[in-house]
Amino acid sequence: MIPTPGPRARAARISKLLVGQLLVAALVAACGQAPPRSPPSDNSGRPAAPGQDAAPPTAARLAPALPMPAAPPPMRSAEKAPRRLSRGWLGVELGPAPAARSAASASGGGAEPPPPGATVTGVFPQSPAEKAGLTAGDTIVAVDDAPIARGSDLSKAIGDYRAGDRVDITFDRAGTRETVQLELAGMPRGDELTRIALLNKSAPVWDGLVPVRGVKTPELDSYRGKVVVLEFFASWCGACRAMTPTINRWDRRYSGQGLEILGVIPEPVSQALEARKRFGMNYSVASDPTGNTVRAYRAYAVPTLLLLDREGVVRDVVVGFDTTGLRRFEAKMRELVEQS
């Protein structure tokens, strides 16, 4: 018969166990080892099978071959960092520097080179730039003490600040140099940038669209009086393909009630046809080979969905495979098609 340990022996054994656990915890902390991660899960809560993606990607950036504004930078799909850690955002769009003047200089030289600076072509509503009074046509020449020679300099300078930082913006306007101090906002994420620019405003015209299949005249005016779902997608976009069954369902259910759906792809017609067939799209598709319409709608991430009412006003925006956003989008779409 094994003797039962007394109270002192039991206390000593427990003390040794506690000391051992504390030593292990200290070693883990010192080495910086993270706790083991649980396996990825699909949206049902079950672990994903080996080699299987946990869920469709939410959004993808457009191919770099498509020209983008110098500021703000293209939207990233993605994980949302805490707002307090967000990079700073000024809220301007930039275009090319002013063209060199063709008149010869007084000294008899050639055309003058364009002046340094970042030329503002647009200002986002409710942005720090708008609140400070910046307008299209201003040329930003300095951020604090850092000179700005071109648009990329401005993007880098603003990117070095965080939301809430105060900066001095020096700019030229009609030959007069001015300086304003403003507080940077956090860089909008997901569909925020497109919503800020377009929501409850008249939809931009469609520029340079080429019909691919199921559409005769890819012009905005030809869709007046209809509720329109405008989808921007790409042939290489997995999330776009995952969204196709949902949009096909909308087409089957609401097309007889005044809904029109148009997919827009910034790729040649041949690639657009191949992608439409491979994705199984049952709705109209148009090619945007110049990227003009993509830029007008700021659809810098795909998929991007916009909902236009019968008067051509943008009523909702969803960027990425966002199930919550898609439910909201469909509810608004149903409300619009049911209105006489």
Protein Blocks (a to p, Z undefined) as FASTA:
>chain_A
ZZdddfklmmmmmmmmmmmmmmmmmmmmmnopacdddddddfkopacdehiafbdcfbdc
ddfklccdfbdcdddedddddfklpccdehpacdddddddfbdcfkopacddddeddddf
bdcehiaklmnopaehiacfbehjbccfbfklmmmmmmmpcehiacdddddeehiacddd
dddddddehjlmmmmmmgopacdddehiacfbhpablcfklmgoiacddddddfklmklm
mmmmmmmmmmmmmmmnopacdddddbdfklmmmmmmmnopabdcdddfkommmmmnopab
ccddddddfkopafbdcedjdfklmmmmmmmmmmmmmpZZ
